[in-house]
Amino acid sequence: MAPTSRTLPLAAGLLTGTAALYITLVALGNITDFGTNQQFVRHVLAMDTTFKDEDLMWRAITTEWLQDAAYVLIIVWESAAALVLLYGTWLWFRHDHPRARRFSTYGLLMLMLLFGAGFIAIGGEWFAMWQSDTWNGLDAATRVFLLSGVVLLVNHLPSGQERDGATRRP
């Protein structure tokens, strides 16, 4: 087996594991310290630290139970993504590369949807989070979105094992 066919799956496994560790810690932090990011979500949805442009403020969600429901859904999504990525990482190290690639892809796309569509597009643009000096998570969301994209690309680089039509197990 060529060195590339060994090192790319190792890189994919380690990078997937890094993303899994990150989102696991984020979900665990949001569960064990619920109130910290609850306030973040409430302020972003309420748009109370934006420019208060009357043409945008109709978008604000100020009902606390709706804000909290959104936050709980975020935590559920983070937790599910963590489990999928942890499983993908485990599969990489079991040398089950086709399934590892598939589950890693699912988990990484979950992260990209949450941080790209959820935080950058909806939070950043719809709720004008970019206008807030205090409650602005766009830089962090962009970092996670880009990291997830890089890991996704590495997961899909050809490793040389595809030529045989099957993944070899040691």
C-alpha positions in Angstrom: 0.0 0.0 0.0 1.4 3.4 -1.0 2.2 5.9 1.9 -0.5 8.3 0.6 -3.2 5.6 1.0 -2.2 5.4 4.7 -1.6 9.0 5.6 -4.7 10.5 4.0 -7.1 8.3 6.1 -5.0 9.1 9.1 -5.3 12.8 8.4 -9.0 12.5 7.8 -9.5 10.6 11.0 -7.4 13.1 13.1 -9.1 16.1 11.5 -12.6 14.6 11.9 -11.7 13.8 15.5 -10.7 17.5 16.0 -14.0 18.7 14.8 -15.8 16.0 16.9 -13.9 17.2 20.0 -14.7 20.8 19.3 -18.4 20.3 18.9 -18.6 17.9 21.8 -17.0 20.5 24.1 -19.3 23.2 22.7 -22.4 21.0 23.3 -21.2 20.0 26.8 -20.5 23.6 27.7 -23.9 24.7 26.5 -25.6 21.9 28.5 -23.6 22.4 31.7 -23.4 26.2 31.5 -26.8 26.7 29.9 -27.2 30.4 30.9 -24.1 31.9 29.3 -25.0 31.2 25.6 -28.7 31.4 26.4 -28.1 35.1 27.0 -26.2 35.3 23.7 -29.1 33.7 21.8 -31.6 35.9 23.5 -29.8 39.1 22.6 -29.2 38.1 19.0 -32.8 37.1 18.4 -34.1 40.2 20.3 -31.8 42.4 18.2 -31.5 44.6 21.2 -27.9 45.6 20.6 -28.2 46.4 16.8 -28.7 49.7 15.2 -32.5 49.4 15.8 -33.4 50.2 12.3 -37.2 50.2 12.1 -37.0 48.5 8.7 -35.3 45.5 10.4 -36.7 45.4 13.9 -39.8 43.6 12.8 -37.6 40.5 12.6 -36.8 40.5 16.3 -38.0 37.6 18.4 -38.5 38.9 21.9 -40.6 36.1 23.4 -38.3 34.3 25.8 -39.8 30.8 25.4 -39.2 31.1 21.6 -35.6 32.3 22.2 -35.1 29.4 24.6 -36.6 26.9 22.3 -34.2 28.0 19.5 -31.3 27.6 21.9 -32.4 24.1 22.9 -32.7 23.2 19.2 -29.1 24.5 18.7 -27.9 22.3 21.6 -29.7 19.2 20.2 -28.2 19.9 16.8 -24.7 20.3 18.3 -25.1 17.1 20.3 -26.2 15.1 17.3 -23.4 16.5 15.2 -20.9 15.5 17.9 -22.2 11.9 18.0 -22.1 11.6 14.3 -18.5 13.0 14.1 -17.4 10.8 17.0 -18.8 7.8 15.2 -17.1 8.9 11.9 -13.8 9.3 13.8 -14.1 5.8 15.3 -14.8 4.4 11.8 -11.6 6.1 10.4 -9.5 4.4 13.1 -11.2 1.0 12.5 -10.2 1.4 8.8 -13.8 1.3 7.6 -13.0 4.2 5.2 -16.2 4.3 3.1 -18.5 4.4 6.1 -16.1 6.8 7.9 -16.2 9.2 5.0 -20.0 9.0 4.8 -20.6 9.6 8.5 -17.9 12.2 8.7 -19.5 14.0 5.8 -22.9 14.0 7.5 -21.4 15.4 10.7 -19.3 18.0 9.0 -22.3 19.1 6.9 -24.3 19.4 10.1 -21.6 21.8 11.4 -21.5 23.8 8.2 -25.3 24.1 8.2 -25.3 25.2 11.9 -22.5 27.7 11.6 -23.0 28.8 8.0 -26.7 28.8 7.5 -27.6 29.2 11.2 -25.1 31.6 12.7 -23.6 33.4 9.7 -26.7 33.7 7.5 -29.6 33.7 9.9 -27.9 35.2 13.0 -25.5 37.4 11.1 -27.8 38.8 8.4 -31.4 38.1 9.3 -31.0 39.1 12.9 -28.3 41.7 12.0 -25.8 40.2 14.5 -23.0 41.9 12.5 -24.3 45.3 13.9 -23.7 44.3 17.5 -20.4 45.1 19.3 -21.4 42.9 22.3 -23.3 39.9 20.9 -21.5 39.2 17.6 -20.4 35.6 17.0 -19.6 35.9 13.3 -15.8 35.5 13.6 -16.2 32.3 15.7 -18.9 31.0 13.3 -16.7 31.7 10.3 -13.7 29.8 11.9 -15.8 26.7 12.6 -17.4 26.9 9.1 -14.0 27.1 7.4 -12.4 24.4 9.6 -15.4 22.1 8.8 -15.0 22.8 5.1 -11.2 22.0 5.2 -11.9 18.7 7.1 -14.6 17.8 4.6 -12.2 18.4 1.7 -9.5 16.2 3.3 -12.2 13.5 3.9 -12.9 13.4 0.2 -9.3 13.5 -1.2 -8.6 10.3 -3.1 -6.3 8.1 -1.1 -5.5 5.5 -3.7 -7.7 2.9 -2.1 -10.6 3.7 -4.3 -8.7 2.0 -7.2 -9.3 -1.4 -5.8 -13.0 -0.7 -5.2 -12.6 -1.6 -1.6 -10.9 -0.5 1.5 -8.2 -2.7 2.8 -8.1 -3.6 6.5 -4.8 -4.4 8.2 
